[in-house]
Amino acid sequence: MPQTVLLSVDERGVATLTLNRPDKHNAFDSETLQALAGHLRTLDADAAVRAIVLTGSGKTFCSGADLDSMRALGSASEADNLSEAMRLAEVLAQLAAMGKPTLARIQGNAFGGGVGLVACCDIAIAADTARFALTEVRLGLVPAAISPYVVAAIGARQARRYALTGERIEAAEARRIGLVHEVVAPEALDGTVSRVIEEILKGGPQAQRECKELIREVNAALGAPDADVRRSTARRLARLRVSEEGQEGMGAFLQKRPPRWTLPT
């Protein structure tokens, strides 16, 4: 039986994980999730690995959960369904928390849970032929496990629209709303991924791990600001409002003229 997730590591320490169920549009079942979790655990613990690329074999990046598996779960107990849902939730959390830089190479469509995988990666580069969709509502479901990562990537406002409609998102729109960073022609995809990986390899591995932890901490604070954060932001705004520069900026706006700092000296 072919492996559901392929792993290769090059001489630079760049690992590539390839979802390998092209006949199922790389939909994930229990076996695929288990394999992905094992590879991620191994790669994160390997000091020789510098970066991880996640992609799919064939024409599809990932179509989300395997429909045959979901159909079987329909007759299973609530406890069994919870266990399977937690398996996906744990893999997504694992991918999002990786200490190594992660890059989604999106050569084809990403639907449902596939969008979650994209959102969990640090960097996402898509072919301009790729399409995206949060299709769960069309199945009478919700994008539950992936929602923290999708909302973090595209914001609540965009998530409201696309989670409620399930409509297709063109690659250019996916870039505009923040789901992916770059959109390129299919023939330029590998070259673009290689260019970004080269930039990643210029950074210090320890610094990159710390940087990822820093961003997670700051993002968590911004997502639920406490009283100290609220006071700090208010003080900053108040200070700038009464500063010379702040007064000039507001005065220029009201007088419909350029502020002094934009004028040639």
VOBA-1610 file (N, C-alpha, C; in pm, whole numbers, padded with zeros to 5 digits, always signed):
BEGIN
Met+00086-00120+00000Met+00000+00000+00000Met+00089+00125+00000Pro+00063+00221-00091Pro+00148+00340-00096Pro+00135+00424+00031Gln+00244+00494+00063Gln+00243+00582+00179Gln+00152+00701+00154Thr+00075+00738+00256Thr-00019+00848+00240Thr+00049+00984+00251Val+00167+00989+00314Val+00246+01112+00323Val+00391+01077+00292Leu+00446+01141+00191Leu+00585+01117+00153Leu+00675+01220+00219Leu+00795+01178+00255Leu+00893+01268+00317Leu+01025+01260+00244Ser+01081+01374+00213Ser+01217+01381+00160Ser+01288+01499+00225Val+01418+01486+00245Val+01498+01593+00305Val+01622+01612+00218Asp+01646+01735+00171Asp+01762+01757+00085Asp+01887+01789+00168Glu+01997+01812+00098Glu+02125+01832+00166Glu+02130+01962+00245Arg+02040+02055+00220Arg+02036+02181+00295Arg+01956+02167+00424Gly+01887+02056+00441Gly+01800+02041+00556Gly+01659+02089+00530Val+01621+02100+00403Val+01484+02138+00367Val+01402+02011+00347Ala+01302+01992+00433Ala+01217+01874+00425Ala+01093+01906+00344Thr+01050+01811+00264Thr+00926+01824+00188Thr+00831+01712+00228Leu+00714+01750+00276Leu+00608+01656+00308Leu+00503+01665+00198Thr+00474+01553+00136Thr+00380+01550+00024Thr+00260+01462+00058Leu+00142+01522+00064Leu+00020+01443+00080Leu+00005+01356-00045Asn-00009+01225-00026Asn+00005+01133-00138Asn-00117+01043-00155Arg-00232+01108-00174Arg-00354+01035-00207Arg-00418+01103-00329Pro-00347+01110-00440Pro-00399+01186-00555Pro-00532+01136-00605Asp-00559+01005-00592Asp-00686+00950-00636Asp-00802+00997-00549Lys-00770+01043-00428Lys-00870+01096-00335Lys-00854+01247-00320His-00786+01311-00414His-00761+01455-00409His-00691+01494-00279Asn-00604+01402-00230Asn-00526+01424-00108Asn-00612+01455+00013Ala-00732+01399+00015Ala-00816+01410+00134Ala-00751+01331+00247Phe-00764+01379+00369Phe-00699+01309+00479Phe-00798+01221+00556Asp-00750+01100+00587Asp-00822+01009+00675Asp-00736+00988+00799Ser-00776+00895+00885Ser-00702+00872+01010Ser-00557+00835+00983Glu-00535+00751+00884Glu-00399+00707+00853Glu-00313+00824+00807Thr-00369+00910+00723Thr-00293+01025+00674Thr-00259+01120+00789Leu-00355+01147+00875Leu-00330+01237+00987Leu-00225+01179+01082Gln-00231+01049+01104Gln-00133+00985+01191Gln+00006+00994+01130Ala+00016+00971+01000Ala+00146+00979+00933Ala+00200+01121+00935Leu+00113+01217+00910Leu+00155+01357+00910Leu+00204+01398+01049Ala+00131+01357+01152Ala+00171+01391+01288Ala+00307+01332+01322Gly+00330+01208+01281Gly+00459+01144+01308Gly+00574+01214+01239His+00555+01250+01113His+00661+01320+01039His+00689+01457+01101Leu+00585+01530+01136Leu+00605+01663+01194Leu+00681+01654+01326Arg+00648+01556+01406Arg+00716+01537+01534Arg+00865+01507+01512Thr+00893+01422+01417Thr+01033+01386+01388Thr+01111+01505+01334Leu+01051+01577+01243Leu+01120+01689+01180Leu+01146+01802+01278Asp+01051+01828+01366Asp+01069+01937+01461Asp+01181+01906+01560Ala+01203+01778+01587Ala+01307+01738+01683Ala+01444+01724+01619Asp+01450+01729+01486Asp+01577+01709+01413Asp+01646+01843+01390Ala+01759+01863+01458Ala+01830+01990+01447Ala+01884+02016+01307Ala+01899+01911+01228Ala+01952+01928+01092Ala+01847+01981+00996Val+01720+01974+01034Val+01613+02022+00946Val+01594+02172+00967Arg+01602+02249+00860Arg+01593+02394+00867Arg+01457+02449+00829Ala+01386+02382+00741Ala+01256+02431+00693Ala+01175+02315+00640Ile+01043+02334+00638Ile+00952+02227+00595Ile+00857+02282+00490Val+00849+02213+00378Val+00756+02246+00270Val+00644+02143+00271Leu+00521+02189+00271Leu+00404+02100+00266Leu+00336+02117+00131Thr+00314+02007+00061Thr+00252+02014-00070Thr+00167+01889-00093Gly+00113+01876-00212Gly+00031+01761-00246Gly+00074+01700-00378Ser+00048+01572-00395Ser+00078+01507-00523Ser-00043+01519-00615Gly-00017+01520-00743Gly-00126+01531-00840Gly-00175+01673-00855Lys-00301+01686-00892Lys-00356+01817-00928Lys-00416+01894-00810Thr-00435+01828-00696Thr-00500+01892-00582Thr-00404+01902-00464Phe-00406+02017-00396Phe-00326+02031-00274Phe-00386+01945-00164Cys-00510+01972-00128Cys-00581+01892-00028Cys-00729+01929-00031Ser-00814+01828-00042Ser-00958+01853-00049Ser-01026+01844+00086Gly-00947+01833+00194Gly-01004+01827+00328Gly-01024+01685+00375Ala-01122+01666+00460Ala-01147+01534+00518Ala-01201+01438+00412Asp-01159+01312+00424Asp-01204+01209+00332Asp-01353+01182+00351Leu-01430+01193+00245Leu-01576+01179+00255Leu-01619+01038+00295Asp-01546+00938+00248Asp-01580+00801+00286Asp-01562+00781+00436Ser-01454+00839+00490Ser-01431+00829+00634Ser-01540+00902+00711Met-01578+01021+00661Met-01683+01097+00729Met-01817+01024+00723Arg-01843+00956+00612Arg-01968+00881+00599Arg-01972+00767+00701Ala-01858+00701+00720Ala-01851+00593+00817Ala-01870+00646+00959Leu-01816+00765+00985Leu-01830+00824+01118Leu-01974+00865+01147Gly-02053+00879+01042Gly-02192+00917+01062Gly-02271+00815+01142Ser-02226+00690+01136Ser-02295+00586+01212Ser-02219+00548+01339Ala-02109+00618+01365Ala-02030+00592+01485Ala-02085+00673+01602Ser-02035+00643+01721Ser-02081+00713+01841Ser-02026+00855+01844Glu-02086+00939+01927Glu-02037+01075+01944Glu-01895+01075+01999Ala-01866+00979+02086Ala-01731+00969+02143Ala-01627+00939+02035Asp-01661+00848+01944Asp-01570+00816+01834Asp-01551+00935+01742Asn-01658+01007+01715Asn-01648+01127+01632Asn-01563+01233+01699Leu-01578+01246+01830Leu-01496+01343+01903Leu-01349+01306+01895Ser-01321+01178+01909Ser-01182+01131+01901Ser-01120+01163+01766Glu-01195+01142+01659Glu-01144+01171+01524Glu-01128+01321+01502Ala-01222+01398+01550Ala-01212+01544+01537Ala-01091+01596+01613Met-01064+01538+01728Met-00948+01580+01807Met-00818+01544+01737Arg-00818+01434+01661Arg-00698+01396+01587Arg-00660+01506+01488Leu-00760+01556+01416Leu-00734+01666+01323Leu-00692+01792+01398Ala-00762+01823+01507Ala-00728+01943+01583Ala-00585+01938+01634Glu-00540+01821+01677Glu-00404+01807+01728Glu-00300+01822+01617Val-00328+01769+01501Val-00233+01782+01389Val-00222+01928+01346Leu-00335+01998+01339Leu-00331+02140+01303Leu-00251+02220+01405Ala-00274+02193+01534Ala-00200+02263+01638Ala-00052+02232+01629Gln-00020+02108+01599Gln+00119+02067+01585Gln+00187+02141+01470Leu+00119+02149+01356Leu+00174+02219+01240Leu+00191+02368+01269Ala+00092+02428+01333Ala+00098+02571+01363Ala+00207+02603+01463Ala+00240+02508+01551Ala+00338+02533+01658Ala+00479+02487+01622Met+00501+02443+01500Met+00634+02395+01463Met+00739+02502+01488Gly+00854+02460+01541Gly+00961+02555+01564Gly+01037+02593+01438Lys+01026+02509+01336Lys+01093+02534+01208Lys+01000+02613+01117Pro+01054+02697+01029Pro+00969+02765+00931Pro+00897+02664+00842Thr+00770+02690+00815Thr+00689+02601+00731Thr+00635+02679+00612Leu+00629+02614+00498Leu+00583+02679+00375Leu+00488+02586+00303Ala+00369+02636+00271Ala+00273+02559+00192Ala+00296+02587+00045Arg+00325+02483-00030Arg+00339+02491-00176Arg+00208+02440-00234Ile+00124+02534-00280Ile-00013+02501-00316Ile-00024+02491-00468Gln-00011+02369-00517Gln-00009+02349-00662Gln-00148+02331-00719Gly-00247+02311-00629Gly-00384+02288-00675Gly-00484+02330-00569Asn-00607+02289-00588Asn-00715+02335-00501Asn-00696+02293-00356Ala-00744+02378-00265Ala-00745+02349-00121Ala-00884+02379-00069Phe-00952+02278-00021Phe-01089+02294+00027Phe-01098+02245+00172Gly-01193+02301+00247Gly-01218+02254+00382Gly-01092+02251+00467Gly-01062+02132+00520Gly-00944+02116+00603Gly-00815+02151+00531Gly-00814+02143+00398Gly-00695+02183+00323Gly-00664+02330+00341Val-00770+02413+00353Val-00750+02555+00382Val-00687+02571+00521Gly-00727+02484+00614Gly-00668+02488+00747Gly-00519+02460+00744Leu-00477+02362+00665Leu-00335+02332+00653Leu-00258+02451+00599Val-00316+02519+00499Val-00253+02638+00443Val-00238+02746+00551Ala-00345+02768+00627Ala-00345+02873+00728Ala-00248+02843+00841Cys-00220+02716+00867Cys-00128+02679+00974Cys+00018+02701+00937Cys+00048+02709+00808Cys+00187+02728+00765Cys+00227+02874+00776Asp+00355+02897+00800Asp+00406+03034+00814Asp+00394+03112+00684Ile+00421+03045+00574Ile+00424+03109+00442Ile+00344+03023+00347Ala+00267+03085+00259Ala+00186+03010+00162Ala+00205+03070+00023Ile+00242+02985-00071Ile+00262+03028-00210Ile+00176+02939-00298Ala+00093+03001-00380Ala-00004+02925-00458Ala+00011+02949-00608Ala-00018+02846-00684Ala-00033+02863-00829Ala-00160+02943-00855Asp-00158+03022-00960Asp-00274+03108-00987Asp-00396+03029-01035Thr-00377+02900-01059Thr-00488+02813-01098Thr-00556+02749-00976Ala-00498+02766-00859Ala-00553+02704-00737Ala-00679+02778-00693Arg-00771+02704-00636Arg-00892+02761-00579Arg-00905+02716-00435Phe-00975+02794-00356Phe-00989+02766-00214Phe-01137+02775-00177Ala-01176+02703-00071Ala-01315+02714-00025Ala-01329+02651+00113Leu-01409+02718+00196Leu-01451+02660+00324Leu-01587+02596+00297Thr-01582+02472+00258Thr-01700+02405+00202Thr-01788+02337+00306Glu-01751+02345+00433Glu-01820+02264+00534Glu-01970+02289+00542Val-02013+02416+00532Val-02157+02442+00548Val-02240+02375+00439Arg-02180+02349+00327Arg-02254+02282+00220Arg-02273+02133+00248Leu-02202+02088+00351Leu-02220+01950+00397Leu-02297+01947+00528Gly-02350+02059+00569Gly-02419+02066+00695Gly-02325+02062+00814Leu-02200+02099+00792Leu-02097+02097+00896Leu-02043+02238+00917Val-01945+02249+01003Val-01878+02378+01026Val-01727+02357+01023Pro-01652+02460+00984Pro-01505+02449+00982Pro-01447+02464+01123Ala-01482+02370+01210Ala-01453+02386+01353Ala-01305+02381+01385Ala-01238+02270+01354Ala-01098+02254+01395Ala-01007+02358+01330Ile-01038+02394+01206Ile-00949+02486+01134Ile-00978+02632+01165Ser-01090+02660+01229Ser-01134+02799+01244Ser-01033+02891+01315Pro-00963+02847+01421Pro-00869+02941+01484Pro-00760+02988+01389Tyr-00716+02899+01302Tyr-00606+02932+01212Tyr-00655+03011+01090Val-00771+02977+01041Val-00827+03050+00927Val-00863+03192+00967Val-00927+03207+01082Val-00963+03342+01128Val-00838+03425+01154Ala-00733+03362+01209Ala-00607+03433+01231Ala-00545+03479+01100Ala-00565+03400+00994Ala-00505+03433+00865Ala-00583+03538+00789Ile-00716+03527+00786Ile-00795+03616+00699Ile-00883+03713+00776Gly-00891+03697+00907Gly-00973+03787+00987Gly-01117+03740+00997Ala-01183+03785+01101Ala-01321+03741+01125Ala-01416+03787+01016Arg-01394+03906+00963Arg-01487+03961+00863Arg-01490+03875+00737Gln-01371+03841+00685Gln-01365+03757+00566Gln-01412+03615+00598Ala-01378+03566+00717Ala-01419+03431+00755Ala-01570+03420+00760Arg-01637+03526+00806Arg-01783+03523+00810Arg-01840+03497+00671Arg-01790+03569+00573Arg-01844+03550+00438Arg-01816+03410+00385Tyr-01690+03372+00386Tyr-01653+03250+00315Tyr-01692+03122+00389Ala-01700+03129+00522Ala-01748+03013+00597Ala-01898+02995+00582Leu-01971+03106+00567Leu-02116+03098+00553Leu-02161+03061+00412Thr-02085+03105+00312Thr-02126+03078+00173Thr-02067+02950+00117Gly-01947+02915+00160Gly-01879+02800+00101Gly-01835+02823-00041Glu-01839+02947-00087Glu-01807+02977-00226Glu-01658+02961-00257Arg-01627+02942-00383Arg-01489+02929-00427Arg-01418+03064-00416Ile-01293+03057-00377Ile-01209+03176-00364Ile-01097+03164-00467Glu-01093+03257-00560Glu-00985+03257-00659Glu-00852+03286-00591Ala-00743+03243-00654Ala-00611+03259-00595Ala-00579+03405-00566Ala-00614+03494-00657Ala-00586+03636-00636Ala-00661+03690-00515Glu-00785+03646-00497Glu-00863+03687-00382Glu-00806+03627-00253Ala-00758+03505-00261Ala-00695+03443-00144Ala-00573+03523-00100Arg-00503+03576-00197Arg-00389+03661-00161Arg-00437+03792-00101Arg-00540+03850-00157Arg-00587+03979-00108Arg-00636+03972+00036Ile-00700+03863+00072Ile-00753+03852+00208Ile-00652+03794+00306Gly-00534+03756+00259Gly-00428+03714+00350Gly-00411+03565+00369Leu-00484+03484+00294Leu-00469+03340+00308Leu-00337+03291+00251Val-00295+03350+00139Val-00166+03316+00081Val-00084+03443+00062His+00048+03426+00053His+00138+03540+00041His+00170+03577-00103Glu+00185+03474-00187Glu+00219+03500-00327Glu+00137+03408-00416Val+00105+03459-00534Val+00035+03382-00637Val+00117+03393-00764Val+00150+03280-00823Val+00236+03278-00941Val+00181+03179-01043Ala+00229+03189-01163Ala+00192+03092-01266Ala+00242+02954-01224Pro+00171+02848-01261Pro+00213+02713-01220Pro+00358+02681-01252Glu+00404+02727-01368Glu+00542+02697-01406Glu+00644+02774-01323Ala+00599+02877-01252Ala+00689+02955-01168Ala+00682+02916-01021Leu+00597+02818-00989Leu+00575+02783-00849Leu+00702+02731-00782Asp+00767+02635-00842Asp+00886+02577-00780Asp+00998+02679-00764Gly+01015+02763-00865Gly+01119+02866-00856Gly+01091+02965-00745Thr+00964+03000-00728Thr+00928+03094-00622Thr+00947+03032-00485Val+00906+02906-00471Val+00928+02835-00344Val+01076+02828-00313Ser+01158+02797-00412Ser+01303+02788-00391Ser+01361+02922-00348Arg+01312+03030-00408Arg+01361+03163-00372Arg+01329+03196-00227Val+01207+03166-00185Val+01169+03196-00047Val+01245+03107+00051Ile+01265+02980+00015Ile+01342+02891+00102Ile+01485+02943+00118Glu+01544+02993+00011Glu+01680+03049+00021Glu+01683+03166+00118Glu+01579+03245+00119Glu+01572+03356+00215Glu+01559+03303+00358Ile+01480+03199+00375Ile+01465+03139+00508Ile+01599+03088+00559Leu+01676+03024+00472Leu+01802+02963+00513Leu+01908+03065+00553Lys+01885+03191+00523Lys+01978+03296+00565Lys+01961+03334+00712Gly+01850+03293+00772Gly+01821+03327+00911Gly+01880+03226+01008Gly+01900+03267+01132Gly+01948+03177+01235Gly+01837+03085+01282Pro+01860+02952+01289Pro+01754+02859+01330Pro+01698+02889+01469Gln+01784+02921+01564Gln+01735+02951+01698Gln+01654+03080+01698Ala+01702+03180+01625Ala+01631+03307+01617Ala+01494+03287+01552Gln+01487+03202+01450Gln+01360+03178+01383Gln+01261+03107+01475Arg+01310+03014+01555Arg+01222+02947+01651Arg+01169+03048+01753Glu+01260+03132+01804Glu+01220+03234+01901Glu+01124+03334+01837Cys+01149+03366+01712Cys+01063+03462+01640Cys+00921+03408+01629Lys+00908+03280+01598Lys+00775+03221+01587Lys+00702+03224+01721Glu+00777+03194+01829Glu+00716+03198+01961Glu+00676+03340+01998Leu+00761+03436+01962Leu+00732+03577+01989Leu+00603+03620+01920Ile+00591+03587+01794Ile+00471+03627+01718Ile+00346+03564+01777Arg+00356+03438+01819Arg+00240+03373+01882Arg+00200+03445+02011Glu+00299+03483+02091Glu+00270+03551+02217Glu+00206+03687+02192Val+00263+03763+02099Val+00211+03896+02070Val+00071+03886+02011Asn+00051+03789+01921Asn-00079+03773+01859Asn-00186+03735+01963Ala-00147+03651+02058Ala-00241+03614+02163Ala-00279+03735+02247Ala-00181+03820+02275Ala-00209+03940+02354Ala-00298+04036+02277Leu-00275+04047+02147Leu-00357+04138+02067Leu-00498+04083+02050Gly-00510+03951+02049Gly-00642+03892+02032Gly-00731+03909+02152Ala-00673+03918+02269Ala-00751+03935+02391Ala-00678+04032+02483Pro-00677+04160+02449Pro-00598+04256+02526Pro-00649+04270+02668Asp-00556+04266+02764Asp-00595+04287+02902Asp-00593+04436+02934Ala-00617+04470+03060Ala-00624+04612+03098Ala-00493+04684+03072Asp-00380+04617+03098Asp-00251+04681+03077Asp-00228+04714+02931Val-00264+04620+02842Val-00248+04645+02698Val-00339+04759+02654Arg-00462+04760+02702Arg-00554+04868+02664Arg-00501+05003+02710Arg-00449+05007+02832Arg-00394+05134+02882Arg-00272+05176+02800Ser-00188+05081+02765Ser-00068+05112+02688Ser-00102+05171+02552Thr-00199+05111+02483Thr-00236+05163+02351Thr-00303+05299+02363Ala-00383+05319+02467Ala-00448+05449+02486Ala-00345+05557+02514Arg-00245+05522+02596Arg-00140+05620+02626Arg-00063+05658+02500Arg-00036+05559+02417Arg+00040+05586+02295Arg-00039+05680+02203Leu-00167+05654+02188Leu-00251+05740+02104Leu-00259+05881+02161Ala-00280+05891+02292Ala-00291+06023+02354Ala-00162+06102+02339Arg-00048+06031+02356Arg+00081+06099+02345Arg+00102+06155+02205Leu+00067+06079+02106Leu+00087+06125+01968Leu-00012+06234+01929Arg-00131+06232+01985Arg-00228+06337+01953Arg-00180+06475+01996Val-00110+06481+02107Val-00066+06613+02158Val+00075+06648+02114Ser+00143+06559+02043Ser+00279+06588+01998Ser+00278+06688+01883Glu+00391+06746+01857Glu+00403+06842+01748Glu+00368+06777+01614Glu+00416+06656+01596Glu+00388+06586+01470Glu+00240+06552+01457Gly+00180+06508+01567Gly+00038+06475+01564Gly-00047+06598+01536Gln-00012+06709+01596Gln-00087+06832+01572Gln-00074+06876+01427Glu+00045+06862+01372Glu+00067+06899+01232Glu-00014+06809+01139Gly-00015+06679+01167Gly-00088+06585+01081Gly-00237+06613+01081Met-00294+06633+01199Met-00438+06661+01206Met-00471+06795+01144Gly-00385+06896+01167Gly-00408+07027+01109Gly-00403+07023+00957Ala-00305+06948+00903Ala-00293+06936+00758Ala-00417+06869+00698Phe-00467+06767+00766Phe-00586+06698+00716Phe-00706+06791+00713Leu-00725+06867+00821Leu-00840+06957+00828Leu-00828+07070+00728Gln-00706+07114+00703Gln-00682+07224+00609Gln-00664+07175+00466Lys-00672+07044+00447Lys-00663+06983+00314Lys-00534+07021+00243Arg-00425+07008+00318Arg-00293+07034+00262Arg-00199+06922+00303Pro-00086+06906+00230Pro+00009+06804+00272Pro+00075+06843+00404Pro+00103+06746+00492Pro+00177+06779+00614Pro+00319+06820+00581Arg+00380+06894+00672Arg+00513+06950+00645Arg+00616+06843+00615Trp+00600+06723+00674Trp+00707+06624+00653Trp+00705+06564+00514Thr+00602+06594+00433Thr+00602+06543+00296Thr+00654+06647+00197Leu+00679+06770+00244Leu+00725+06876+00154Leu+00876+06867+00134Pro+00925+06900+00014Pro+01069+06898-00010Pro+01140+07001+00078Thr+01258+06963+00125Thr+01336+07056+00208Thr+01432+07136+00124
//
